[in-house]
């Protein structure tokens, strides 16, 4: 797997990035009452989320994003397990404060984040990795903090705990993609 997060910029044309942004903003959303903080936190932040099924048009649009990004790191994609979009509203008081660290799945996978729009609110990736023997990690050590930038792709080992944060001025839209595959030389 990946030892440290990989950040990829300038992979996609403006036309493609605009199409992804339009597709994300103009398709269905599901309201989530507590999208940003885990069960262990008393603070609640509302937002919107939507998981694309393999039969949706967006799912096919995002395959280009997935395969082009993975080609850059010599990763052969076998399956896109989940493609989820997420929107959170800005909150200046909680700007850039990481949410509850988490993993998307207990199974082996890569996480690919694609920053859909111009906004801010960093992503925090921690050194700690999920283990079924140590499920309740209490203390986290930051491995990398990634700045939110439209068109940026961030790829890291899905076993690494990670957290997003709120933006300060504009809504923040991110695609969170979980993929399976293998590295090839």
N, C-alpha and C positions, 0 to 999 in steps of 0.2 A: 504493500500500500504506500501511500504518500507519507513521507516523513514530516514535511511541513507544508502549510497551505501554499497554493499556487494562485497568483493573481494574473489574469490576462486582460489586456486592454487593446482597443483598436482592432478587433477581429471582424467586426460587422460593418456593413455599409449603413449610412444614415437612413436609406430607404428601408432596409430590413429592420433596424432598430425602431423606426417609426411604426412599421407594420406590427411588430411585437407589442409596442406600447398601446396602439389602437386596439389590438385584439384583447389585451388585458383590461383596458378601461371600458370597453364597450360590451364585454361579455358578462355573464352572471357572476354575482358575488353572494356570499352567505355571511350574514352578520354573526360575529363571535363576541360574546360578552367579555371574555377574559383571554384575549389573544396573546398578550405579551408577558404575563407573569405566571409563574407556576403555582402549584398548590401551596408551596411553602411561603408565599409572599402575600401580604395583606392588600397590596395595591392592585387595582384593576385598571386595565386599559382596553377599551373597545376597539374593534377593527373589523376587517372583512377578509375572508379567505375563500378559496375555491380550488378544488382538486379536479384536474382535467382527466376525463376517462380516455381510454385508448381509442375510442371511436369518435372523439371530438376533432373538429377542424384545427383547433389550437394545438392539440397534441401533435399533429403532423407538422404544423408551422414550427414548433419548438424542436423538432428532430434535427433540423439544420443547425440550430444553436448548439445542441448537445454533441452532434458528431463533429462539427468544426472545432469546438472547444477541446474535445477529447483527442482529436487528431494532433493538436498542438503538444499534448503531453504523452503521446504514444500509448493511449488507452483505447482498447478495443471494446466498444459497448456491446453488451449482450442483451440488456433490457433496461428500460426506463421504468423503475418500480413505481415512482410517484412524481407527478409534476403538479405543484401547488403554487398558486399565486397568493400573495398576501399584501394587504394594504393597511397601514396604520396612519393615524392622524398625527400632526405635529403637536408637540407639547414642550414648550421652552423650559419649563421647570424640570422636566425629566429627560431633556435632550442628552443623548450620548451616554446615558446610564444603562449598563447592560441589564437585560432581563434575567430571568432564571436560566442558568446554564442547563442544556439538555442535549440529547441525541435524538435524531429523527426515528431511528430504528435500532433494535438490539442486534440485528443481523449485519454481516459484513457488507458494506456498500461505500460508494463515494457520494459526497454531497457536492452539488454544483449550485451556486447561487448566481443569478443573473439580475443585475440592478436595472430595472425597467425604465425609470424616469429620472429626471434631474431632481435630486433631493439631497439629504444628508442623513446622518444617523449611522454610526459605524457598526460593523459586525465584529464580535469578539470571539476568537477561537482560542481554546485553552489547551494546555499540555496534557491534562488528564484525559484518559480514554475510558470509555465505558467497559465494564467487566461485570459479568453476572455474579462474580464473587464479591465485588465492591460496588454495589448499586447506589449506596447513599453517600456519595462524595460530598463533603461539606466545604472544603477549601479548594479554590481554583487558582491556578497560576497561568497568567496570560501568555500565550504563545505568539499570537499575532492579532493586531487590531487593523481591520481593513476599512478604509474610507469608502463611503457610498459614492459611486460615480456612474452615471448613465452609461450602459453598454459594457460595464465591467463584469467579468466572470471570475468567480472565486471557487476553487476546487480544493477539497480536503477530505481526509479520511473520515468516514461517517461515524467512526468510534470516538472521535474527538468531541468533547463537550463544546458547545458553542452557544452564543446568544446574540440576538440583535438588539437594537436600541431605537428609541424614538427620534424622529427628526425635529428640527426646530421651526421651520417655516412652511414646508409643503408636505403633503401626504407622501409617504414612502411606499413604493411598490417593488416587490421583489418576487422573482420566480425561485422556488426552492425545489430542486430536482434531485432525486435519489436514483443513482444508477448502479448497475452491476456490470462487471466485465473483468478484463485483465490487461495488465501492461504488456506491451510487446516491444521488441527491440528493432 
